[in-house]
Amino acid sequence: MKAGSVTRRCGCRDPKTGKQYGKACPQARKKGHGTWTIRQELAPTADDDRRLFRRTGYASADDAQKALDQVRALLAIPESDDAEGREHISALLVRVVANKEPIPDYEDTKRRLRTGQSLTSKTTVGEWLDQWMADENDEHRKATEASYESHVRLYLKPHLGEIRLDRLQVGHVVKMFQAIEDQNEAIQANNADRKALELQIKQTRRRAGKKRLRDKLGELPPYRRPVGPSSRQRIRATLRAALNDAIAQQWITFNAAAHVKITAKQPRPIVWTAERVEQWRQTGIRPSPVMVWTPEQTGQFLAHVAEDRLYALWHLLTFRGLRRGEACGLRPEDLNLDAGTLDVAKQLTEVDYEVAESDPKTDAGERTIALDAGTTEMLRTHRVRQARERLSWGPAWVDSGRVFTRENGEQLRPSWVTDRFAALAAEAGLPPIRLHDLRHGAATLALAGGAEMKTVQDMLGHSSITITSDVYTSVLPDVAREAAEAAARLIPRQVTGTDGHTSGTHHLTEPDQQSSTMA
């Protein structure tokens, strides 16, 4: 490596000739006059053309020498016999001069060169995410791929895509989530406006007034779901996974997503008490995204679907808390009705209307669930019904190998199960819950019935008992209070008038009358 040079120059000119003085400037010895320049010869091009690193504007000789030392340190990274490495470093320094960029960091450049990464390209977060997604598609199930894709397309690339991968900071990620929060506020405000207008339309009797309100409603954006805490956690998890892989491949050394905390609380299940049902019927607003039926409401639903051909499915979801995909993926070999057990071994997931079978997502998801006598009997009855349907369809029967199927034997589409449940619940006149909320209800009823938290954790397939405890403990007081009220209604009471005399005994049910007789 040839030695570089540090020189001082100024722009002073001879007033007589108009030419620059150069080293002959009469002010050259004056402190602070002029600027300092560095020059360093680089490796020649493939055509043996000479290349130089030249940069001026340093305020002192010390600053200039420090910069020159940095350049020479970079040139010394490749071994003496590494012609390709010297070419990469020289090309990097040529680009630095041309674009007026800072001299690259020594350790980062050394790492990139030794791991075979490009020194001259500026990989952005968006470019890395595209590359990462292409690599990840072969390793994950379709539902996970779809989740990653939506996070990258809707949030990560729009907010972070133009930032250089090696310059991504915690502040960038925090700013993205703040923008999502701001958008949530706009979505919630618009949803509230739509709900208020719809209520006005319902309460307005005149046609002209209704038309005016409907026109106004048509100008508003449609209903949208805000990006909830769970979704934000998953977005962060996707970014963190992508950056972890970038660290593993030595593109970066720091994971900005790992240092961002999502502080919003998870919505907790809330019981549909009589007061909440009344409020919902008046306003159409649900108290929480996650709602749980009372035991009486659950019984009302089961009574309504008693003649449905998939009653065993609804019964199983209600009492044992399977996930939707787990119930759809059940196979006959997963049931041992003599022993009263059910093995969760497969699940069905649906992406873009395509259904795929996969293993449960976690080890805890693969579990054996004990079945009560009632559920076992329901599954036996369902098995007989399915055998009759098989005979009825004859050669047209589709042997999907599932416990719960369509009439012709085809496996159930998970989204259809969700839609069917919503329709049945509405027919029963019940306040709305999600199909997944039956899982919450099963856990809540089990705990209210005296089951241990560990038992409920195993039934649900939670990886941690903390998840079970945090989610369901807050629901128990409401369930207990509803149960106490129900018990109180079964007891005969005497009504005392304002004069203090007993006016009679009110018997609320037949069991009450029997109790009174026995007394």
Protein Blocks (a to p, Z undefined) as FASTA:
>chain_A
ZZdddddddfbdcfklopafkjmlmklmpghiacddddddddddfkopacddddehiabf
klmmmmmmmmmmmmmmpcfklmklmmmmmmmmmmmmmnopacddfklmmmmmmnopafkb
ccdfklmmmmmmmmmmmmpcfklmmmmmmmmmmmmmmmmmmpcfklccfklmmmmmmmmm
mmmmmmmmmmmmmmmmmmmmmmpmbfklmmmmmmmmmmpccddddddfklmmmmmmmmmm
mmmmmmmnomamcdfklmcccfbdcdddddddfklmmmmmmnopafbfbdcddfklmmmm
mmmmmmpmklmmmmmmmmnopafklmmmpcfklpcfknopacdfbdcddeehiacddddf
bfklpccddddfklmmmmmmmmmmmmmmmmmnmmmlccehpabdcfkopacdfklmmmmm
mmmmmmnopacddfklmmmmmmmmmmmnopafklmmmmnopabfklmmmmmmmmmmmmmm
mmmmmmmmmpccddddfkopafbdcdfbfklmmmmmmZZ
